[in-house]
Amino acid sequence: MVVAQLLRSRDDHGRDIQGAPLAALERMRIITMLAALLVACTLDTTSFRSTDRIDSSDPELPSPAVYDLENVARVRVWSGGGYVGTSEDPMTHVGIAIQNTGKQPVIFEDDAVSLALYGKDRVALPAPELRVVVPLGPSKVVIAPGERATFELHFQLGVKLARVAAMTLRWSVMSGGQIIVRTTDFVRDDEPAPFAQ
């Protein structure tokens, strides 16, 4: 339908001319608009994969990095990739699933999570802002022994998705008064646009 509307032309008096041959300039305008539309569609999403130890045993999680924190927890971290949010802002998703494998409660605080973005050649990009955590609730969550909690974190980016080549998530859990801090590295898993440098 968009193409059909673009192929319509008007005569000098503003009347529609259907089926008339388009002038070379009009053809160039159409080709340029279609190319821009194609580029806009391809830049709407990105894919990131972890460079850490991957665990594919849980079919509900897309190839997460796995961390066995001895006598505390098993933590899986993954990215659902980048996307354009409802406000037209570039966003990215990171998920964290924490299984308490210890005998004491494990505390996860989303306020302690940070995400660093990197462009080509590992050049630091502006830090994104954590906008949404699902499930909604307090920023500090206590996970009882034997229980599991999953958190979906959505960050608003200060740059276009095409500029992001890698990410590093810094996260932590607390158990028995001990704070355990880890980082998870992600690299872009699709080909960025050649002009997005």
N, C-alpha and C positions, 0 to 999 in steps of 0.2 A: 504494500500500500504506500509506504514512504517513497519507494522507487517510482511508482506510478504517478504520485503527486509531483515528484521532481522532474518527470519527463514531460509534464504539461508545459506548454509555452503559451505566450500571449502575443497578439499582434500589436501594432502601433496604437490601436484604440482600446486596449485592455481586454479584448475578447479572447476567449480560449481558442487555441488552435490545436485540436487533437490529431495526432498522427502526422503532423507536419514535420519535416526534417529539422532537427535542431542545429542551430548555428554552432560553429566550433567553440566559441566562447561559452555557450550554454552547456555543451558537452563537458568542457573542462570544469565548469562549476559543479556539475553533477558528479563527476569523478572525484573532485576534491571533497565534496560533502560525503560521498560514500566512503572514501578513505578515512576521513575524520570519524565517521560513525563506526567503522570497523576498528580503528585504533581505540576509540573510547570503550567499545565493548570488550576488547582484549585486556584493557588495563584495570578492569573492575575487580579482578581477583588475583591473588597470588598464592603460592603454595610454599610452605616451609617445612623442612624435616630436621629432626635433631641429629647432631653429630655424635651424640653420646650413645651408650649401650642401649640398643633398641629391644623392646619386648613385644612380640606380636601375638602373645598368647591370649590376650583379651580382645575378642572381636568387636567389642563396643568402643574401643579406643583406637584411633588411627596411628599405629606404630609409635607408641610413646617411648621416651627414654625412661629407664627404670633405675631407681636408687634403693638399695637395701640398706637402711640405716639400722645397724645391728641393735636388736632388743628395743627398738623404738617404732619403726614404721617402714612400710614399703611404699615408695612414692613413684607415681608415673606422671610424666610431664610431656605434653604434646602441643602442637599448634594446628588449629583448624584453618590457618592461612589468613591472608589479608582480604579485605572486601571494602566496598563503599557503603557506609552506613546510611540510615534513613535521612540523616541531615546532610547527605552528600559529602561527609567528611571521610577520608581514608581511615580505616580501622584495621586492627589485627586481633586475632583470638589466640589465647593460650589456655590450655586446660591443665588442671592439677588434680590427681586422684590420690588420696592418702588413706592407706590401710594401716590401722594401728596394730602392730604385731608385738607390742610390749605389754607390760603389766601396769603401766601408768597412763593417764590421759595424755594425749598429744594435742598441742594447741597450734592452730594455724591462724595467722593474722594477715589478712590481705593488705593491710596498710604497710607491711614490711616487704611487699613484693615490688620489684622494679624491673623495667625492661629497657635495655639499651639497644639502639638501632645503629646499623653500620651500612654505609654505601660501598661503592666500588673501592677496592684496595683497603678495606677495613677503616675507612674514614668515618669518624663518629658523626651521627646525624642528631638533630634535636631530639630530646627525650620525649617519648609519648606520655599521654596522661591516662591513667586508669579511669575509665568512665563507668563500666558496669561490671558487677560481680553477680553471677548466678550460682546458687540461689541467693536472693536478696536476704539480708539479715545483718546481724552484728559483724563488725570487721574481725572480731576475735571469735573463733569457733573451737570448741573443745570436742575432741574425738575420743570416745571411750575405748578401752581395750577391746579388740576384736571387731570394732566398727570401722566403717569406711565412709569417707566424705569426698565428694567431687565438686570442684569449683571451676566455673567457666569465667575467665577474665577477658574483658574486651577493652582494648587500649585505642584511644584516638591518636592518630599520627599527626605530626606537624609537617610532614613531607608527603609527596605523592608515593603511592605504593611502588611504582616502578623504580624508585630510587633506592629502595631497601634491598640490600643483598644478603644481610645476615642480622640476627638478633641474639641477645643474651638475656635470659631471664634469671634474675637473682631472687631466690625464695628461701624461706626458712620454716622450721618447725621447732617447737619447744616441748621438752618432756623432762620431768624431774628437775626442773631448774636449769637444765642445759639447753642452750640454743644451738641448733645445727643449721648452718648456712650452706647452701649449694648454689651452683649456677648451671644452667642448661643452655647450650649453644644451639642455634638453629641456622641453617643456610637455606637460601632460596632454592626451591626444588623445581622451578620452571624457568624458562628463559626470559630474563628481563628485556624490555624493549631496548634496541640498540641506542636510542636517542635519550635514554633516561639516566644520564650520568650526572 
